[in-house]
Amino acid sequence: MEIKSLENELSTNTYPGRGIVLGKSSDGKNAVIAYFIMGRSVNSRNRIFEENERGGIRTKAFDESKMEDPSLIIYNPVLKFDGNTIVTNGDQTDTIYDFMQESKCYRHALLTREFEPDAPNYTPRISGVVKQNGDYVLSILKSNMGKPECLRFFFEYPAEAGLGHFIHTYKCDGNPIPSFEGEPVPVKIEGDIEGFTEMIWNNLNEDNKVSLFTRFINLETGEEQTRIINKNK
């Protein structure tokens, strides 16, 4: 497959929805993670990221008075367990975390879950796990061409300097919103965390972007650099 420009993938899609990028920095020293959320409704846009107590982040209502249904928008997108970093677009982060505590893998966890119950969109659940050595896995649980039947796909990648994979919930904007199609997109990983973070944020659609989390994990020392950008301030 052709290695794509992440900048171009983001700038040419007004509504990829929620997205995960996992990979390895171009110098080969860091595991790289990005997770972003977007929104079209007032409820979806009324959110921020903040750090949680388990090595990751949670979503939170920016204005509690405007919060409507929190069931699909308030969750822990990122958690850490035993050197693994879990990244997802929903409360399946906790499902994976709980299964790992029982010495089971992310696949076992996701076999108990399916797409979100938000017909007619049936928003896919996208998930990733970065291992201590930088290798990573991605998954998508999605409807069967818009029918309420769950299809589950799993992808496993060895870490390679300067390469990442990008998966997102929606192919593009629409009504209903079409689900992501195909395999995670191979993308170039370039620059340090500052440049990487700025590039993603600046290329997300200005009207629809809500929050962005990025993290570089040094594969020798385990040292982490984390950045959070919230549109709501």
C-alpha positions as CSV (number, residue, x, y, z in Angstrom):
1,M,0.0,0.0,0.0
2,E,1.1,3.6,-0.6
3,I,2.3,5.5,2.4
4,K,0.0,8.6,2.6
5,S,0.5,12.1,4.0
6,L,-1.3,12.4,7.3
7,E,-1.6,16.1,6.7
8,N,-3.4,15.5,3.4
9,E,-5.7,12.7,4.8
10,L,-6.9,15.2,7.5
11,S,-7.1,18.4,5.4
12,T,-9.2,16.8,2.6
13,N,-11.8,15.2,4.9
14,T,-14.2,17.6,6.7
15,Y,-15.5,14.9,9.0
16,P,-13.4,11.8,9.8
17,G,-15.1,11.8,13.2
18,R,-12.9,10.3,15.9
19,G,-9.4,9.2,14.8
20,I,-6.4,7.2,16.1
21,V,-2.9,7.4,14.8
22,L,-0.3,4.9,16.1
23,G,3.3,4.6,14.9
24,K,7.0,5.3,15.5
25,S,8.9,8.5,15.2
26,S,11.2,9.1,12.2
27,D,14.3,8.8,14.4
28,G,13.1,5.4,15.7
29,K,13.3,6.5,19.3
30,N,9.6,7.0,20.2
31,A,6.3,5.2,20.0
32,V,3.8,7.8,18.7
33,I,0.1,8.2,19.5
34,A,-2.6,10.6,18.5
35,Y,-6.3,10.6,19.2
36,F,-8.8,13.3,18.2
37,I,-12.5,13.9,18.5
38,M,-14.8,16.0,16.3
39,G,-18.4,16.9,16.6
40,R,-21.4,18.2,14.6
41,S,-23.9,18.5,17.4
42,V,-23.8,20.9,20.4
43,N,-23.6,17.9,22.7
44,S,-20.6,16.4,20.9
45,R,-18.8,19.7,20.6
46,N,-19.3,20.5,24.3
47,R,-16.2,18.5,25.4
48,I,-12.6,18.7,26.5
49,F,-9.8,16.2,27.3
50,E,-8.2,16.1,30.7
51,E,-5.7,13.8,32.3
52,N,-7.1,10.9,34.3
53,E,-5.5,8.9,37.2
54,R,-4.6,5.9,35.1
55,G,-1.9,7.3,32.8
56,G,-4.3,8.6,30.2
57,I,-7.1,11.0,29.5
58,R,-10.9,11.3,30.0
59,T,-13.5,13.3,28.1
60,K,-15.4,15.9,30.2
61,A,-18.3,18.3,29.5
62,F,-16.9,21.8,29.0
63,D,-20.2,23.3,30.1
64,E,-22.1,20.9,32.3
65,S,-25.4,22.9,31.8
66,K,-25.3,22.0,28.1
67,M,-24.7,18.3,28.6
68,E,-27.5,16.1,27.2
69,D,-26.9,12.4,26.8
70,P,-23.4,11.5,28.2
71,S,-23.6,7.8,27.3
72,L,-21.5,7.8,24.1
73,I,-19.4,10.9,24.6
74,I,-18.0,10.7,28.2
75,Y,-15.4,8.0,28.5
76,N,-11.6,7.3,29.0
77,P,-10.0,7.5,25.5
78,V,-6.6,6.5,26.9
79,L,-5.5,4.2,29.7
80,K,-2.2,2.5,30.6
81,F,-1.8,-1.0,32.0
82,D,1.4,-2.9,32.6
83,G,3.4,-0.9,30.0
84,N,0.6,-1.0,27.4
85,T,-1.2,2.1,26.2
86,I,-4.8,1.6,25.3
87,V,-6.5,4.1,22.9
88,T,-10.1,3.9,21.8
89,N,-13.1,6.1,20.9
90,G,-15.4,4.8,23.6
91,D,-15.9,3.0,26.9
92,Q,-14.3,-0.1,25.4
93,T,-11.0,1.4,26.7
94,D,-12.1,0.2,30.1
95,T,-13.3,-3.2,28.7
96,I,-9.8,-3.8,27.3
97,Y,-8.2,-2.6,30.5
98,D,-10.3,-5.0,32.6
99,F,-9.5,-7.9,30.4
100,M,-5.8,-7.2,30.5
101,Q,-6.1,-7.2,34.3
102,E,-7.3,-10.8,33.9
103,S,-4.3,-11.7,31.6
104,K,-6.6,-11.7,28.6
105,C,-5.9,-9.8,25.3
106,Y,-7.6,-7.0,23.6
107,R,-9.2,-9.4,21.1
108,H,-11.0,-11.2,23.8
109,A,-12.2,-7.9,25.2
110,L,-13.5,-6.6,21.8
111,L,-15.3,-9.8,21.0
112,T,-17.7,-8.8,23.8
113,R,-18.4,-5.4,22.2
114,E,-19.9,-4.0,19.0
115,F,-20.5,-0.7,17.2
116,E,-22.3,2.1,19.0
117,P,-26.1,2.0,19.4
118,D,-26.7,5.2,17.5
119,A,-28.8,4.1,14.5
120,P,-28.8,4.9,11.7
121,N,-25.1,5.8,11.9
122,Y,-24.0,2.7,14.0
123,T,-20.7,4.5,14.7
124,P,-17.8,2.1,14.6
125,R,-15.7,1.4,17.7
126,I,-12.1,1.9,16.9
127,S,-9.4,0.7,19.3
128,G,-5.6,0.5,19.5
129,V,-2.9,-0.8,21.9
130,V,0.7,0.2,21.9
131,K,3.0,-2.4,23.4
132,Q,6.2,-1.6,25.4
133,N,8.4,-2.4,22.4
134,G,6.5,0.0,20.2
135,D,4.6,-2.6,18.2
136,Y,0.9,-1.8,18.0
137,V,-2.5,-3.2,17.1
138,L,-5.7,-1.6,15.8
139,S,-9.3,-2.7,15.5
140,I,-12.6,-1.6,14.2
141,L,-16.0,-2.9,15.1
142,K,-18.5,-1.8,12.5
143,S,-22.0,-2.4,11.0
144,N,-22.4,-4.7,8.0
145,M,-22.9,-2.1,5.2
146,G,-25.3,-0.1,7.4
147,K,-27.2,-3.2,8.7
148,P,-27.1,-3.7,12.5
149,E,-24.8,-6.7,12.3
150,C,-21.3,-6.4,13.8
151,L,-18.2,-7.0,11.8
152,R,-14.9,-7.2,13.7
153,F,-11.5,-6.5,12.1
154,F,-8.1,-6.7,13.8
155,F,-4.7,-5.5,12.5
156,E,-1.3,-6.0,14.0
157,Y,1.8,-4.0,13.1
158,P,5.5,-4.1,13.9
159,A,6.9,-0.6,14.7
160,E,8.9,0.9,11.9
161,A,10.6,4.3,12.0
162,G,8.7,7.0,10.3
163,L,5.6,4.9,9.7
164,G,2.2,5.0,11.4
165,H,-1.4,3.8,10.7
166,F,-4.5,6.0,10.8
167,I,-8.0,4.7,11.4
168,H,-11.1,6.8,11.9
169,T,-14.8,6.3,12.5
170,Y,-16.3,7.8,9.4
171,K,-15.3,7.7,5.8
172,C,-16.5,11.3,5.4
173,D,-19.5,13.5,6.3
174,G,-23.0,12.4,5.4
175,N,-26.4,11.6,6.7
176,P,-26.3,8.9,7.8
177,I,-22.6,9.1,8.2
178,P,-20.7,6.4,6.2
179,S,-18.4,4.2,8.3
180,F,-14.7,3.9,7.7
181,E,-13.8,1.4,4.9
182,G,-10.8,-0.8,4.4
183,E,-7.6,-1.2,6.3
184,P,-6.0,1.5,8.5
185,V,-4.2,4.0,6.3
186,P,-0.3,3.9,6.3
187,V,0.9,7.4,7.0
188,K,4.3,9.1,7.4
189,I,5.3,10.1,10.9
190,E,7.5,13.2,10.9
191,G,8.9,15.7,13.3
192,D,9.0,16.0,17.1
193,I,5.9,16.0,19.3
194,E,5.4,19.8,18.9
195,G,5.4,19.7,15.1
196,F,3.4,16.5,15.0
197,T,0.7,17.9,17.3
198,E,0.5,21.2,15.5
199,M,0.2,19.5,12.1
200,I,-2.7,17.4,13.2
201,W,-4.6,20.2,14.9
202,N,-4.1,22.7,12.1
203,N,-5.4,20.2,9.5
204,L,-8.6,19.1,11.3
205,N,-11.7,20.9,10.0
206,E,-12.0,24.1,11.9
207,D,-15.7,23.9,12.5
208,N,-15.8,20.3,13.6
209,K,-12.6,19.7,15.6
210,V,-13.0,19.5,19.3
211,S,-9.9,18.0,21.1
212,L,-6.6,16.4,20.4
213,F,-4.3,14.2,22.5
214,T,-0.7,13.2,21.4
215,R,2.0,11.3,23.1
216,F,5.6,10.3,22.4
217,I,6.9,7.4,24.5
218,N,10.7,6.9,24.5
219,L,11.2,3.2,23.8
220,E,14.4,3.0,25.8
221,T,13.5,4.9,29.0
222,G,9.7,4.9,28.9
223,E,9.7,8.6,29.4
224,E,6.5,10.2,28.0
225,Q,5.8,13.5,26.4
226,T,2.0,14.4,26.2
227,R,0.2,17.2,24.6
228,I,-3.6,18.1,24.9
229,I,-5.3,20.7,22.8
230,N,-9.0,21.6,23.5
231,K,-10.9,24.0,21.3
232,N,-13.1,24.9,24.3
233,K,-11.2,27.1,26.7
